[in-house]
Amino acid sequence: EEYQQFLDSETRKCIEWQDEAGLDVLVHGEFERTDMVEFFGEHLEGFVFTKRGWVQSYGSRCVKPPVIFGDVSRPRAMTVDVARFAQSCSPAKPVKGMLTGPVTILQWSFVRDDQPRSQTAGQIALAIRDEVVDLEAAGIRVIQVDEPAIREGLPLRKADYEAYLKWSVDVFRLATTGVRNETQIHTHFCYSDFNEIFTAIKSLDADVITIENSKSDLKLLGALEVHGYAAEIGPGLYDIHSPRVPSVEEMAARFAALQKYIPAENLWANPDCGLKTRGWPEVKESLANLVAVAVAARKAHAA
């Protein structure tokens, strides 16, 4: 009970600060979560965890990948209660439901080898689909299904790319297409060579994609020029792996450059990725600057 009170208090403070800062779409802060795969594996059938099976993710950050040993299913809702509470803290603004996608859960686990990986991914997708539908029923209007690992899952042989990308798209759509058109589906990708997978990204049919892009010198725009993209997109405006706080001027310059390739009405202003490795002083100053960039861009676009 004391732990739950702590989670509720921190979530409420997080939501209230974002609201006051002027953010449009809020997040609940994920105070109850560990790793983005471990958390969901702990709530799904078919997963088991080691106690000391640490694997380095990057730098000093380590994770404990789960072992998928059997058929995957969702015995009960995983995030709905937290999302419902977070949304109640800010009735006027949408709070994102935050889920990890089926391909990423698969890629960042040790997977059973007695059936095709695509079949296991399909089982995970059905579990995530149940969660997506329940989030919508709980009043969540924006749901993000993160898939940062799609690119890294490409097979070694290029001849196998097409089949892999097809089932990757299929399981994402299986996970996300159970909701009404009014519910906005987001997804997120870490930095990679998007030219190889951009056709697949378009086929995901997400309403909004956000991309880790700040260190790429706008290389993403090459893929956009070649393949085109009609949905909304949020190329990250600053590097969340650095403690340096980006200025309004530098983010505004990057945002202006992006508008040469992406219609302003389709462009989102957002950080590269999640902010859990950053301290609150950095987060607050960086996001305040980000909001200033978005406000200025809207005024310029309306003029």
C-alpha positions, -999 to 999 in steps of 0.1 A, spaced: 0 0 0 28 24 9 46 16 -24 14 22 -44 9 55 -27 45 65 -36 38 55 -73 6 75 -74 23 105 -58 52 105 -83 29 99 -113 7 128 -103 37 151 -98 50 140 -132 17 147 -150 11 180 -133 46 192 -142 42 183 -179 8 200 -180 22 232 -165 52 231 -188 28 232 -218 33 197 -233 4 185 -255 6 148 -250 17 136 -216 34 104 -203 29 89 -168 67 85 -160 68 47 -158 79 48 -121 66 13 -117 87 -2 -145 122 -17 -148 134 -25 -183 109 -20 -211 109 -58 -219 114 -72 -184 83 -53 -172 60 -69 -198 76 -103 -196 68 -104 -158 31 -99 -166 29 -124 -195 26 -162 -194 54 -181 -212 83 -160 -198 108 -168 -170 137 -146 -157 171 -153 -143 183 -137 -111 218 -127 -123 217 -130 -161 227 -94 -167 236 -83 -203 251 -50 -211 228 -27 -231 251 4 -234 276 21 -212 269 11 -176 233 2 -184 225 -35 -181 193 -56 -186 181 -91 -177 166 -105 -209 137 -129 -202 136 -164 -215 105 -173 -236 100 -210 -229 64 -215 -238 33 -201 -254 28 -164 -246 -5 -151 -233 -18 -122 -212 -36 -134 -181 -46 -99 -170 -42 -62 -179 -7 -49 -174 -8 -11 -176 -45 -2 -177 -48 8 -140 -18 30 -141 -28 46 -174 -63 53 -161 -50 69 -129 -25 90 -149 -53 102 -173 -74 112 -143 -46 136 -132 -50 156 -164 -85 152 -179 -80 179 -205 -49 164 -222 -43 129 -235 -19 107 -215 -1 81 -237 -5 44 -230 31 31 -233 37 -5 -245 66 -24 -260 60 -40 -294 60 -77 -302 91 -76 -323 112 -58 -297 100 -81 -269 111 -110 -291 144 -95 -301 154 -86 -266 146 -120 -251 161 -155 -253 135 -172 -275 124 -208 -277 137 -226 -308 110 -253 -312 88 -231 -334 94 -202 -359 102 -168 -343 73 -154 -363 49 -176 -345 62 -166 -311 60 -129 -322 24 -135 -332 15 -148 -297 31 -117 -282 12 -95 -306 -21 -110 -295 -12 -103 -259 -3 -67 -267 -35 -64 -288 -56 -72 -257 -38 -45 -238 -42 -19 -265 -80 -27 -267 -83 -24 -229 -64 8 -228 -88 23 -253 -118 11 -233 -102 28 -203 -103 62 -221 -67 63 -233 -68 82 -266 -31 79 -276 -13 46 -274 24 41 -282 38 7 -292 75 10 -292 95 -10 -318 131 1 -315 144 -34 -324 128 -40 -358 160 -29 -377 184 -50 -356 162 -81 -362 171 -82 -399 185 -116 -409 221 -119 -419 212 -129 -455 195 -101 -475 175 -127 -493 156 -133 -461 149 -96 -454 115 -95 -472 100 -124 -453 112 -110 -419 99 -76 -426 66 -90 -437 59 -109 -405 73 -80 -385 47 -56 -400 20 -82 -397 25 -87 -360 27 -50 -353 -6 -45 -372 -21 -74 -353 -12 -57 -321 -25 -23 -330 -55 -26 -353 -82 -35 -328 -90 2 -319 -112 28 -334 -99 53 -360 -101 81 -334 -75 64 -312 -40 75 -322 -13 49 -326 23 59 -321 55 40 -325 92 48 -319 124 37 -335 160 40 -324 186 54 -348 194 31 -377 197 30 -414 160 36 -422 165 33 -460 165 -5 -456 133 -7 -437 114 25 -446 89 7 -468 81 -16 -438 78 14 -415 52 29 -438 33 -4 -439 30 -4 -401 3 22 -406 10 40 -374 -5 75 -371 27 90 -357 63 77 -357 90 92 -335 126 85 -344 160 88 -326 175 112 -351 194 141 -334 229 126 -341 222 116 -377 228 151 -393 193 148 -409 202 116 -428 167 104 -421 156 130 -447 172 110 -474 149 81 -467 119 105 -466 129 120 -500 133 85 -515 102 68 -501 79 96 -490 58 96 -458 23 109 -455 17 103 -418 29 124 -389 65 121 -377 86 133 -348 124 132 -356 141 137 -322 154 172 -317 180 165 -290 202 137 -277 188 122 -245 220 102 -238 239 134 -230 235 156 -199 239 187 -220 207 208 -221 200 219 -257 192 256 -263 161 269 -278 181 282 -307 197 249 -317 165 230 -315 147 257 -335 173 255 -362 169 217 -365 131 220 -365 133 246 -392 155 223 -413 131 195 -409 102 216 -422 119 219 -455 112 181 -460 82 175 -438 49 195 -438 47 215 -407 12 201 -399 28 166 -398 58 174 -377 61 167 -339 86 183 -316 100 156 -292 132 143 -276 151 115 -293 139 88 -268 128 82 -233 144 103 -205 149 78 -177 187 82 -178 185 120 -172 181 139 -140 150 161 -133 169 194 -136 181 185 -171 147 171 -181 127 202 -170 150 227 -187 153 207 -219 115 201 -222 108 238 -214 131 247 -244 114 221 -265 80 236 -258 93 271 -266 104 258 -300 70 242 -307 51 273 -296 72 296 -319 68 272 -348 30 272 -345 29 310 -344 51 312 -375 30 286 -393 -2 304 -384 11 338 -396 
